[in-house]
Amino acid sequence: MTRKFKDKKLTISILIPCHNEEVSIAACLESCIKQSRPAEEIIVINDGSTDNSLAIIKAFLPKIKIVNVHEATGNKSYAQEIGLKYVNTDIFIATDGDTLLDKDFVKNIEKDFYKKEVAAVGGYVKSLRYNWLTSCRAYDYCIGQNLNKLAQDLMNFIFVIPGAAGAFRKKVFDKYIKFNHDTLTEDLDFTYELHKKGMKIKFDTKAIVYTQDPANLKSYLNQMRRWYGGGWQNLIKHSDIILIHPIKTLELSLIYIEGFVFSLLFFLLPILNIYFFANILLLYFMTILVLSIIAAIKEKRSDILLVPFFYLLLIYINAWVFLEQFIKEVILRKKNLKWFTPDRIKM
């Protein structure tokens, strides 16, 4: 098997947009450099940082390449578009300045792309431990990836390639994907484009990254607004997928209809029947309790056991933001393309 891989050597780049990431960028770059299978290139786009990011990045020369953008573009996809012009390899990995790559990430990605039909790969995201909010996100990632995403992989319809853990065949990306900068979630936009062209997207549970999730409610709220807002934006933009892939359209419909009905019921049921709603909450709590035990064992994280006692609060926040973004993006068509920078914590 090893000889087969060596006979078909692929070249790989890591592409990292960076805007004011002085707290986390050094740890990110260390993880990229110390790969068991080194990348041929590590390209960092300094997107008009006004903090100490550039000085920190320069300390890693000549092990990395720096693309210095003097004025911030205001959106991650702009920085990626600029950086992609400097990629000269078969494969490029897209990650973030607040993310750590597992030491075997590049090695596992390389194995995935030796299957010629694979156009892109989505890795397995884990949340760095900090407080109850990041514990809840770790729970979401574990359950979402080990249930929903594995099912999507079997159906050949990965819903989204994670922005912190995505990899693409460069020639395919150049041919089929355009940077339109017209949504808040470029990773979801890229995924839709590849599906519409019938490209194969693989989910690799061994290609692991550790990302820094929001550690306060303000940042969490902003992130959910970007995710849900970008989700509605991309659903509108790529509505023509209905005519191309009816089966994938069915899955998309289930995702958004379930989200809409679930969110609406969480606000209507207490008004309609408080007793029935209390029983629903109890049932939901018990379900989360069981799943949190499974997630804690799977991720080897005892803090996930506390998730059921906080998660109902996040359910209400998520439901509110989901409906809020539906009204703004779908009904009122008030498209928001403003990027936000969450508060960072030293890794």
N, C-alpha and C positions, 0 to 999 in steps of 0.2 A: 504493500500500500504506500509506504514512504517513497519507494523508488518511483512509483507512478506519479506522485505529486512532484518529485524533483524533475521528472522528465517533462513536465508541463508547467514550468515555473511561471507564476504570475507576479506582476509588480503591483504594489499597493501603496496608496497615499492615505494620510490622515489629515482631514481638513477641519480646522477649528476657528470659527468666528469668535472674536473676543472684543467685548466692549465693557470697559470698567470692571474687569474681573481680577483685580489685584489680590483679592482674598483667596481665590481658588485656582488661578491659572497655573501656578508653579506645581501644585500637586497633580493637576491634569496632565501637564507636559511630562512630569516624571513618570506617570503611568504609561504614557505613550512611548517614551524612550525605552523603558525597561520591559518591553514585550519579549516573550520567549521566541517569537518569530518577528524580527524587527521590520518595520515598514521602510520602504525605500525612501519615502518623503514624509515629513511632518510639516504641514504648511499652516501657519497661524496668520489670520487676517486681523490686524489691530484696527478695529473699526472706530477710529477717532476717539480712543480712550482719553479721558481727562484725569485719570488717577495715575497710579504708578505701574499700570499694566505693561506698558511698552518697555520700561526699564527691566522689569522682571523677565519678560519674554527674551530680551536681548541677552540676558545672562545664559540662555540655553544655546546660543550660537556656538559653533556651526552645526549643531546636531539638528537644528530646525531651520526652516525658511520663514522669513517674515514678509508679509505684504502689508505695508503701512498705508492706511487710508487716513488722511489728515483730518477730514471732517466726517463725523459720524453719519452713516447712511440712514439710521433710524429704523432699520428692519433687518433681521437676520438673513433673510433671503437675498438682499442686496449684497451683503458681505460674502455670502456663499457664491453668488454669481461672479464676483470679482476674483475670489480665491480659486474658483474652478478653472480659470484661464491659465493658472500656473501648474495645474495637475498634469503630469506626463506619464501616468501609469495606467495599467489595465483596469484596476479597481480603485475606488476611493471610498473611504470611511468618513461619514459625517457625524461629528459629535459636538459637544458644547464645552465651554471653558469652565463649567462647574461640575464636570463629569470625570470620573476615574474609570479607565479601562482595566478590566481583569487582565492579568499577565498573559493569558492565552487568547485574548480577543482576536488579534490579527491572525493567529494561527488557525483558529476555528473559521473565521471569515474566508480565509484562503481555501480551506477544504470545501466550503459551500460552493464556491465559484468554479470548482473543477467540473461541476455539472453544467454543461454548456447552456442548458435551457434556463438556468437561473439568471435573472436580470438584476435582482436586488435581494437584499437580506435584511430582515429586522432582527435585532438582537434582544436579549433578555434584560430588562431594566430592574435594578434594585435601588431602593431609597436609602440614602445614608442616614444613620440613626442620630436623632437629636432630641426630639420631644414627642408629645402625644400626636401632634399633627403629622410628623414624618412616620410615626408608627402606623397611623391610619392609611397613609399613602403606601407604605410597605405592604399592608394588607390588601389594598386595592390592586397593586401590581401583581402580587402573588396569585390571588384568586382570578383576576382578569386574564393573566397570561397562561396560567395552568389549566383554565377551563375554556374561556372564550377564545383566546388566541390559538390554542392548540386545535380547537374545532374549526376555526377559520383556516388554519393551515391545511387541514384535511380537505376542506372545501375549495382550496386554492383561492381564497379571498381574504388575505390579510387586510384588515380594515385600515390600519395605518402603520407605516414604517416609522419607528420612534426617531424623533429628531436628534436624540442623544446617542442612538445606537443603530444607525442605518448604514448600509453599504450598497454601492451601486457599480454596475459594470459601466465604465466610462463611455464606451462607444454607444451603448444603448441609451444612456442618459442624454448624451449629446444629440442623438437622433430623435428621441421621442418627448423630451421634457423641455419646456420653456419656462423661463423666469418671468412671470407676469406681475409678481409683487402685488397681487390683488386679493390676497387672503391673509389672515393672521396665522394660519397654520400651514406653512410651506411643506412640512412632512406629509400631511394628509393630501395636499394638492398633488405632490409627486406620486403618491400611491394611487390616487384616482387615475392619473395619466397613464401609468403603467398597466393598470387593469383594463383600461379602455383599449389599449393596444394588444391585449392578450398576453402580456408578459408574465413570467413566472416569478413570484415573490416567495421567498422561503423564510420561515421563522426558526431561528436557531436558539434553543434554550441554553446552549453552552457558550454562546457569544455574549458574555455578561458585562454590563457596565453598572457603575454605582453613581447615582446622580443626586444632586442636592435639591431637595424639594422645599417648598415654602415652609418656614418655621414659625410664621405668625399669620393670623387670620386675614390681615390686609393683603399680604402677598398671595395667600391662598385664593382669596376672592378674585384678585386680578388674574391669576393664572387660569382659574376656572372660566372667567369671562373670555379670556383669549381662546381657550380650548373649545368651549361651546359656541362662541361667536364664530370662530374659524370653521367649526363643524357645519354650522348652518350656511356659511358663505360658500364652502366647497360643495355642499349638497345642491345649492342653487346653480353654481357654476358648472357642475358636472351632471346636471339632470339628464343629459343626453345618454348617459349610461343605461337608462331604462330601455332604450331601443337596441342597445348592443348586447347587454348581458342580463336577461330577465331573471335568472337565478340569483345573481349578485344584487339585483334590484330588490328582490324579495328579502334578502338578508338586511340590506340597508333600511328597508321599510320597517322591518321588525325592530331594528335598533332605535330608530327615531320615534316610531309610534309608541313603543314600550316606554321610552324616556319621557315622551310628552304626557301619556296617560298616567304613568306613575307619578310624575311631578305634580300634575293637576290634582290627582286624588289626595295627595298629602296635604293639600290646603283645603280641599272641599269636604273630605270625610269628617273632620272634627265638627263641621257645621251641620252636616247631614245626620250623623249618628256617632256621637262621642263614644258610646259603649263599644260599638263595632270597631271603631278606630283604635281604641285602647287594646282590643284583642289583636288587631293587626300589628300594632307596635310590639306587643309582647311576642308574637310569633316571629316577627322580623328580628327582634333582639336575640331570641333563641337560635335563629338561623345564623346570625353573625357570630354568636358565641361558639357554635360548633365549627364554623369556617375559620374563625380566628385561631382555634386550637390547631387545626390542620395547617394553617399558614405559619404559625409559630414553629411547628415541628419542621415544616418544609424549609423555612428560611433560617432556622436555628436562632430565633430571636424571641426571647421571653417577653419583650415589651409589647409585642403584638397581642398578647393575651389581654391587655387592658383596652384594646380597641372597642369592644362592645359598649363600654361605658361612655365613650365620646362620639361614637359614629353617628348616632341619631342626629346630633347637631349638624354634622357635615351633610347628612342626607337632606336636611331642610335648606342648607346653603346651596347645595348642588341643584335641588329642585327649583329654588327661586331663580338662580342664575340661568338655568336651562330655559325656563319660561321667559325670563327677561330678555335673553339673547334672541329667542324665537320672535318676540314682539319687535325688537329693534331691527334684526337682520331680515326677517321674512315678511312681516306685516308692514312695518314703517320704512323698510329698506334704508335705514340709517347705517350704512356700512362703516365700521370702525377698523382702521388699519394702523392704529397707534400701538406701537410696541412698548412694553414696560420692562424695566429691569428690576427683578426681585431683590430683596435684601439678601446678601450673602453672608455665610458663616465660614470661618476658617476651617479647612479640612485637614 
